[in-house]
Amino acid sequence: MHSLLSDGELIPSELVRRCEALGYRTIAITDHVDESNIEFVISNVIKVSEQFNSSRSITVIPGVEITYVPPSRISEIVKEARKLGAKLVVVHGETIVEPVLKGTNMAGIEAGADILAHPGLITSQEAERAANKGVYLEISARKGHCLTNGHVAKIALNKGACLLINSDAHAPEDLITQDQAFKIAQGAGLPPDFFNTLLSNAMDLIKKAMEVADPHS
């Protein structure tokens, strides 16, 4: 999800509270970053996550979405994000609706990002590498990015890459329900019984992120 710290509409606290009111148990705030704002974004999202996580009513995972960074720099920015305290690192993948540099998909995968967001026209080679590296590929609820969900799903299933459904929320109306997520998965061509796998994948990633946040939890 994105807040006013990048291109979202809400300050982080309002975004979290709206999700809490809708019954969300865990969210990740992953605002867009490059080398110009990465420290500012992570430090401020961590402040909000600590505020809400102390009450345990909703868990907020502080993260980033590395966006429009040249492929040659992505590995270093992923390392920097983790060093600064990001518990979930997303790389903005190559998409048909934004001019992200070619080579970004593979660079994000090789850098060991947690999620490759809306990877658009991902290749079989990239999907196979994502499977080997344990990088999740996104099925997106976001307008525009969702146009290639079917392609991403087909390639991922063929190569054994893990899939996630992501709201990519920028505004209150972008927050999706589980029923909507199920329909998005069906629209991507995934079989109905695969939805449980998507939920399991999300839980596995959340567990991994929280273990990073608190090794003793």
N, C-alpha and C positions, 0 to 999 in steps of 0.2 A: 504494500500500500504506500501511497505517496501523500505527503503533507505540504504545507506552505514552505517547508524548508527546501522544496524543489518546485515541482509544477502542480502540486495538489491544491485543493481549495480550502482545506481546514488546517488550523494549527494542530500539532500532534495530540494535545490533550483532548480536544473536541473529537478528533478522529477516533481516539481510543474509547472515549465515553460512548460515542454513537455505536461502536462495535459491541461494547459491553451491553448496551441497552437492547441490542438485537440478539443477544445470547451467544456471541462469539466467546470462545474460551481462550484462544491464543491467536495473536496476530503478529505479523512482522512489518515494521515500518522500514521500508527500503527506498529512501529518497535517492534521486539521481545525483551522482557525484562524478567529478573528475578530479584532477590534481588541484584545482582552484578552491574547492569547497569541502573536500572529504573530511578534514579534521573538524570543521565547524558542524557539519551535519551529524557525524557520529557522536560527538560529545553532547550535543543537544538531545538527540534521540535517547541516548543512555540516561540522561537526567529524567526524561519522561518515563522511561521503562522502570527505573528504580522507584519512582513515585507510585506507579500503579502496581508493580509487582510486590510491593511491601504489603498490600492488602490482599493479594492473591485472588481478587475477584475476576481479574483477567490478566493473562500473561502477555507481556509485550516483549518481543524479540527485537533488539536493535540491529539494523542491518543497513545495507546500501545496495543500490543498483548502479554499477559502473557503466557509464553511458557515453558513447561517442569518443571513447579513449582509443587512440591508435592501437592496433593489434600488438605492436611491438612493446607497448607499455602496460598492457593489461596484467601480465603476471606480477609486475612490481606493484601495481595498484591493488591487486587482490591481497598481496602480502601486507601492504600498508594498512588496508582496511581491517584486516584481522589484528594487526598489531595495535591499532587504535581502539579496538574493542567491538568491532562489528561481529555479531554472532551468526549472521546469515549474509552471505555474499552472492549477489545476483549480477550477472553480466547481461546487458542489453544486447540481445542477439540481432542477427541480420534479418530484417523484416522488409516486406514489400511496400510498406507505407512510410518508411523513414530511411534516409540515405546513410545508414551505418556502413563503415568501410568493410569491403570484402576481406575475409580472413578473421573477422571478429568472432564468429562461431567457434572456430577451432582454437583460437587464442584463449577464449574463455574456458573451453573444455580443458585444454592443456594446463591452464593456470589453476585448475582445481576449484573453480567456482562451485557453489552449492547448486545453483539453478542457472540455466541458460534460458533467459526470457524470450518468449515469442521468436523462436529461431527461424521462422519463415521457411525459406526454401532450403532447409538443412539437407545435406547430402548423406548418403548411406555411410560413407567413410566417417563423417563427423558423428553420426548417431552411434556407430559402432564404438568409436573412441569414447563417447560419453558413457556408454554402457560399461566399458572397461575402467573408466576413471570414477564411476559413481556419481556423475553429474546428472541432475534431474532436468528433463526437458519440459517446457511449459505448454500446456493447453490453455489459451488465454480467453478470458471473458471480455477483453478490451476491444472496443470497436476498431476495425481496421486490422489489428493484429490477428483477430480471430479468423480472418479470411483464409489463412493457411493452416488452420488447426487440423484439417483432414489429412493434409500432407505430412505434418509433423507426427500425428498419431500413427499413420501407416508405416512410416520409416522407423519410428521408435519401436513399434511392435515387431517389425521384421528383424531388427538388430538387437532387441533385448534391452533397450534403454528404458530407464524409469521415467514415468510421466507424472505430472502434477497438474491440477486445475488451479489457476490463480486468478483472483479478481482483478489484479492490477488497478485497484481503485484509486481514482484521483478526486472523486467527489462522493457525497453521500449516496447519490443514486447508483453508484457503481458497486455498492456493497451487495453481494449476492447471497442467496439462501442456499441451503444444501439441495433443495429441489431444483433451483436454477442451475447449480453446478452439475447435477445429474443430466439435465437436458442439454447442457453445453457438451458434455461428454458424448451423449448420443449423437449430437449434431456433428461431432468430429468423426463419427463412424465407429466409435468404440462400442463393443457389445455391452448390454445392460449389466451383466454380471462382473464386468471389469471395474465398475465404479467402486466396489469394495477394495480393489487393489489401489485405486487412486487415493482413497481415504487412508489406507494403510501406509502408502508412500508418504503422505503428508505427516502422519503421526511419527513415522521413523525419522523424518527430517527435523521435526520439532524436537524430538527427544535428543537428537544429535546436537542441535543448536543449544538446548538447555544444559546439556552436559558440558558443553564448551563454556557456557555462562557460569555454571556452578559445578565443578568437578565432583563435589561431595554430595550433590542432590540425588 
